Amino acid sequence: MTAIASNLQAVKSAIAKAAHLAHRQEENIALLAVSKTFPSTAIRLAYEAGQTAFGENYVQEALDKMAELGDLPLEWHFIGPIQSNKTRLIAENFAWVHSVDRLKIAERLSAQRPQTLPPLNICIQVNISNEDSKSGIPAEETLKLALELAKFPRLKLRGLMAIPAPSEKFEAQRQPLACLHELMLQLQTHGLELDTLSMGMSHDFEAAIMEGATIVRIGSAIFGER
């Protein structure tokens, strides 16, 4: 067994344990392997160990990997900051985008999504800890943006994503994640059919699962330190 396969097995076991503690069904929590900066050979090893969904932050790096791994049935998620001049490449090549935080970007993604592909799954990135260094829309502005995004025909608004401020303490990790879950529940009361909370990384995914995460984005615990 490769190190990546062993790490994947350990992560899946930890997800199952966290789901049990949270009284949730393990199958309702998807694992997104964050493969940014890691080579396509590492992704291939992860695929051979059963992983099919991969997250990338940089468009050109991701396109190179897609070309090298075109023989595999992989699902690609874009999870990084979005530049306006990269929206067409994102719209044409990814199944999911987790990091939408501006109306202009959503308009471009919808207009540039090929008709031959299903609508692009998107999440709104929320700056849930109000950090100046983080991308994302303030929580109080999320409803207005979500209502606009739900109108675009080539986009499918699925839910919310966040990267909270890091903390070593479990309860401190849970607090902003609980706020994101509460925000999604608020949006649902306005008729938005949301089913996705993209939250939790290698250091805090157990806390995220306790607070309702449906996608956890894990890189270093699978591929090693960057």
C-alpha positions, 0 to 999 in steps of 0.5 A: 500500500502506498503512503497516499493510500494509507493516508486516505484510509486513515482520513476516511476512518477519521471521517467515519468516527467523527460522523458517528460522534455527530450522529450523522451518516458517513455517506452524507460527508464527501471527501474532496482531496486538495491536490494543489501543488502536488503532481499528477502522479500523486493524484493517480495514486489517490485515484487508484486508492478510491478517490475521485474528487480533487480540489485545485486552487490554480487554473493553469496547474489544474489544466495541466493535470487534467490533460495528464490524467484525461484517461481517468474519470475524475471530478474537478473542483475549483477552490481558490480565488477567482480572477476575471480573466480565468472564468472561461477556463474554470467554467469550461473545465470544472464541475464545481466552484467553491469560491464565488464571492462576487456577482460579476464572477458569477455572471461570467461563469454562467455566460461562459459555461458550455451548453454541452455541460450540466450547470456548474455547481457553485458555493458562495465563499463566506468570510465567516471569521471576518479576516482581512487576509481572507477572500469571501463575502461578509455573512450579512451580505450573503443572502442578497448575493445568493438570491441573485446567483440562484437566477443564473441558468447555467449555475446551480447554487449548492451552498456555502464554503468557508475557511475559518481562522485557524484554532488549536482548540476544538470548541473554538474551531466549532464556533465559526463553522456553526455560524456558517451552518446557521447562515445556510439554514437562514438562506433556506428559509428564503426558498433557496434549495441548498444542500452543501456546506464545504468546510473543514480541512486537515486540521479541523474537519472533525469539528466541521463534521460536528457542525454539519459539513457535507464536503471536507477539503483535505490535502496535507493529511492525504498527500503530505505537507507541502 
